[in-house]
Amino acid sequence: MTHRKLVIIPTFNEKENIVEIIHAVMNLEGNFELLVIDDGSPDGTGNLVKSQQIAFPSRLHLIERKGKLGLGTAYIAGFKWALKKDYDFIFEMDADFSHNPSDLIRLYEACADGSFDVAIGSRYITGVNVVNWPMGRVLMSYFASVYVKFITGLPVKDATAGFKCYHKSVLAGIKLDEVRFVGYAFQIEMKFTSWKLGFKLVEVPIIFTDRTKGTSKMSAGIFKEAGFGVIWMKIKSIFSPYQLNQNV
């Protein structure tokens, strides 16, 4: 059986990377498709995607949104689009090559035989595999995952990872309209919700390489959201147990 696979990449001002990342995904074995969700990038990222659709008319897709609406809402829009189109496996990936496109195959293989429902590209499952990050950011990211595990019990070493593969049943089972967060906390919330709903998670070791082109979208507000969001998730899980979405 050939599975339909969709990679979702949210973008905002990624003109330096977008064409190269499109070709990297399109050239992978396995007939991956790609959905770019662009938040009205003033640098013309969306137009560059359109220029590439001529070469990949059936495999490269684009959703253009007006204004910078946040990472989490971009992925939710992409998840809904993917479920409507009935893709079997849906991936999250950054546009800046911090995630190696060839690792998409390894994430897919971790879920393809049905052993796992969510595969997480993990920076910390075999030590600390991060390249070109300042030590302060490495420590902040690593101990953020330690904090998440301590507060919530989530059995994942890289709780903030944004490189993932979902089987469609996971996204169909999550009440996507109730996902609250948009930044780092969004990544934590999706893993925590998947785990609480009984889906099987696995971490696949990757090497994370910081971007060499373009500008990072990280901000202090994203870390603040994650810090308080983790506590909110834990409290919510106690007083309002997670239930599978029945409206599918």
C-alpha positions as CSV (number, residue, x, y, z in Angstrom):
1,M,0.0,0.0,0.0
2,T,1.3,3.5,-0.9
3,H,0.6,6.0,1.8
4,R,-0.2,9.6,1.0
5,K,2.2,11.8,2.8
6,L,2.0,15.6,3.3
7,V,4.7,17.9,4.8
8,I,3.4,21.1,6.2
9,I,5.8,24.1,6.4
10,P,4.6,27.4,7.8
11,T,6.4,30.5,6.5
12,F,6.9,34.1,7.2
13,N,9.7,35.9,5.3
14,E,11.6,32.8,4.2
15,K,12.6,33.8,0.7
16,E,16.2,32.7,1.3
17,N,15.2,29.2,2.0
18,I,11.8,28.4,0.5
19,V,12.8,27.3,-3.1
20,E,15.7,25.2,-1.8
21,I,13.5,23.4,0.8
22,I,10.8,22.8,-1.7
23,H,13.2,21.0,-4.0
24,A,14.7,19.1,-1.1
25,V,11.3,17.7,-0.2
26,M,10.2,17.1,-3.8
27,N,13.4,15.1,-4.5
28,L,12.9,12.7,-1.7
29,E,12.0,9.1,-2.4
30,G,8.4,8.3,-1.5
31,N,6.4,10.9,-3.3
32,F,6.1,13.4,-0.5
33,E,3.7,16.3,-1.0
34,L,4.2,19.7,0.5
35,L,1.8,22.3,1.8
36,V,3.3,25.8,2.5
37,I,1.2,28.0,4.7
38,D,2.4,31.6,4.3
39,D,1.3,34.4,6.6
40,G,1.4,37.2,4.1
41,S,5.2,37.4,3.9
42,P,6.2,40.9,2.7
43,D,9.4,39.5,1.2
44,G,7.5,37.5,-1.4
45,T,7.8,34.0,-0.1
46,G,4.3,33.2,-1.3
47,N,5.1,34.3,-4.8
48,L,8.2,32.1,-4.9
49,V,6.1,29.1,-3.9
50,K,3.7,29.9,-6.7
51,S,6.6,30.0,-9.2
52,Q,7.6,26.5,-8.1
53,Q,4.1,25.1,-8.5
54,I,4.6,25.1,-12.2
55,A,7.2,22.4,-11.8
56,F,5.2,20.4,-9.2
57,P,1.5,21.1,-9.9
58,S,0.1,18.1,-8.1
59,R,2.5,17.9,-5.2
60,L,3.2,21.5,-4.1
61,H,0.3,23.3,-2.4
62,L,-0.1,26.8,-0.9
63,I,-2.4,28.4,1.6
64,E,-1.9,32.2,1.9
65,R,-3.1,34.0,5.0
66,K,-3.3,37.7,5.6
67,G,-1.0,38.7,8.4
68,K,1.2,36.9,10.9
69,L,-1.2,34.7,12.7
70,G,1.2,32.4,14.5
71,L,2.8,29.0,14.1
72,G,0.1,27.0,15.9
73,T,-2.8,28.4,13.9
74,A,-0.9,27.7,10.7
75,Y,-0.4,24.1,11.6
76,I,-4.1,23.8,12.6
77,A,-5.1,25.1,9.2
78,G,-2.8,22.7,7.6
79,F,-4.0,19.7,9.7
80,K,-7.6,20.5,8.7
81,W,-6.7,20.7,5.1
82,A,-4.8,17.4,5.2
83,L,-7.7,15.6,6.9
84,K,-10.1,16.9,4.4
85,K,-7.9,15.6,1.6
86,D,-7.4,12.3,3.4
87,Y,-3.6,12.1,3.7
88,D,-2.4,9.1,5.7
89,F,0.6,10.8,7.3
90,I,1.1,14.5,8.0
91,F,4.4,16.1,8.9
92,E,5.5,19.3,10.6
93,M,8.8,20.8,9.5
94,D,10.6,24.2,9.5
95,A,11.5,26.0,6.3
96,D,15.0,27.0,7.4
97,F,16.8,23.6,7.1
98,S,17.2,23.3,10.9
99,H,15.3,20.0,10.2
100,N,17.1,17.8,7.6
101,P,14.5,16.9,4.9
102,S,16.0,13.5,4.5
103,D,14.9,12.7,8.1
104,L,11.3,12.8,6.9
105,I,11.8,9.3,5.6
106,R,13.0,8.1,9.0
107,L,10.0,9.7,10.8
108,Y,7.6,8.1,8.3
109,E,9.2,4.7,8.7
110,A,8.8,4.9,12.5
111,C,5.0,5.1,12.0
112,A,4.4,3.3,8.7
113,D,4.0,-0.2,10.1
114,G,1.5,0.9,12.7
115,S,3.9,0.5,15.7
116,F,3.6,4.2,16.5
117,D,1.1,7.0,15.9
118,V,3.4,10.0,16.3
119,A,7.2,10.1,15.5
120,I,9.1,13.0,17.0
121,G,12.4,14.2,15.6
122,S,14.3,14.4,18.8
123,R,17.4,16.5,19.6
124,Y,17.9,14.9,23.0
125,I,17.1,11.2,22.8
126,T,20.8,10.3,22.3
127,G,22.5,13.2,24.1
128,V,22.4,16.8,22.8
129,N,22.4,16.9,19.0
130,V,22.3,20.6,18.2
131,V,24.6,22.5,15.9
132,N,25.3,26.2,15.8
133,W,23.1,27.2,18.8
134,P,24.6,29.3,21.6
135,M,25.0,27.4,24.8
136,G,22.4,29.5,26.5
137,R,19.7,28.5,24.0
138,V,20.7,24.9,24.1
139,L,20.3,24.8,27.9
140,M,17.0,26.7,27.7
141,S,15.6,24.2,25.2
142,Y,16.9,21.1,27.0
143,F,15.7,22.2,30.5
144,A,12.4,23.3,29.0
145,S,11.8,19.6,28.2
146,V,12.9,18.5,31.6
147,Y,10.4,21.0,33.1
148,V,7.6,19.7,30.9
149,K,8.3,16.1,31.9
150,F,8.4,17.1,35.6
151,I,5.2,19.0,35.5
152,T,3.1,16.8,33.2
153,G,4.7,13.4,33.2
154,L,4.9,13.5,29.4
155,P,7.5,10.7,28.5
156,V,9.3,12.7,25.9
157,K,12.8,14.1,26.1
158,D,12.3,16.8,23.4
159,A,8.9,18.2,24.3
160,T,9.3,21.4,22.3
161,A,10.4,19.6,19.0
162,G,8.7,20.9,15.9
163,F,9.7,18.1,13.5
164,K,7.0,15.4,13.7
165,C,5.0,12.8,11.8
166,Y,1.4,12.1,12.7
167,H,-0.8,9.3,11.5
168,K,-4.1,10.9,10.4
169,S,-6.0,9.1,13.2
170,V,-4.1,11.3,15.7
171,L,-5.1,14.6,14.1
172,A,-8.7,13.4,13.6
173,G,-8.8,12.4,17.2
174,I,-7.7,15.7,18.6
175,K,-10.3,18.5,18.9
176,L,-8.2,20.9,16.8
177,D,-10.4,23.9,17.5
178,E,-9.7,23.6,21.2
179,V,-5.9,23.7,20.8
180,R,-4.9,26.8,22.7
181,F,-1.3,27.7,22.1
182,V,0.7,29.1,19.1
183,G,4.4,28.9,19.8
184,Y,6.6,26.5,21.8
185,A,3.6,25.6,23.9
186,F,1.7,24.5,20.8
187,Q,4.3,21.8,20.2
188,I,4.1,20.7,23.8
189,E,0.3,20.8,23.8
190,M,0.1,18.6,20.6
191,K,2.4,15.9,22.1
192,F,0.7,16.1,25.5
193,T,-2.8,15.8,24.0
194,S,-1.7,12.9,21.7
195,W,-0.3,11.1,24.7
196,K,-3.3,11.7,26.9
197,L,-5.6,10.4,24.2
198,G,-3.7,7.1,24.2
199,F,-1.7,7.4,21.0
200,K,1.8,5.9,20.9
201,L,4.7,8.3,20.6
202,V,8.3,7.5,19.6
203,E,11.4,9.7,19.5
204,V,13.6,9.4,16.5
205,P,17.1,10.9,16.9
206,I,18.0,13.8,14.6
207,I,20.7,16.4,14.4
208,F,19.2,19.9,14.6
209,T,21.2,22.6,12.8
210,D,20.4,26.2,13.4
211,R,19.4,28.3,10.3
212,T,22.2,29.9,8.2
213,K,19.8,32.0,6.1
214,G,16.9,34.3,7.1
215,T,15.9,35.4,10.6
216,S,14.7,33.4,13.5
217,K,11.1,34.0,14.6
218,M,11.8,33.1,18.3
219,S,10.7,35.6,20.9
220,A,10.5,36.0,24.7
221,G,6.7,35.8,24.5
222,I,6.9,32.3,23.1
223,F,8.9,31.1,26.1
224,K,6.6,32.8,28.5
225,E,3.6,31.1,26.8
226,A,5.3,27.7,27.2
227,G,6.2,28.2,30.8
228,F,2.6,29.0,32.0
229,G,1.0,26.8,29.3
230,V,2.5,23.7,30.7
231,I,1.0,24.3,34.1
232,W,-2.4,25.1,32.5
233,M,-2.2,21.8,30.5
234,K,-1.6,19.8,33.6
235,I,-4.4,21.4,35.6
236,K,-6.8,21.0,32.7
237,S,-5.9,17.3,32.4
238,I,-6.9,16.8,36.0
239,F,-10.2,18.5,36.0
240,S,-11.2,17.9,32.4
241,P,-9.9,14.6,31.1
242,Y,-9.0,14.5,27.4
243,Q,-11.5,12.8,25.1
244,L,-11.2,11.7,21.5
245,N,-12.9,14.0,19.0
246,Q,-16.2,12.2,17.9
247,N,-17.1,14.8,15.2
248,V,-15.1,13.1,12.4
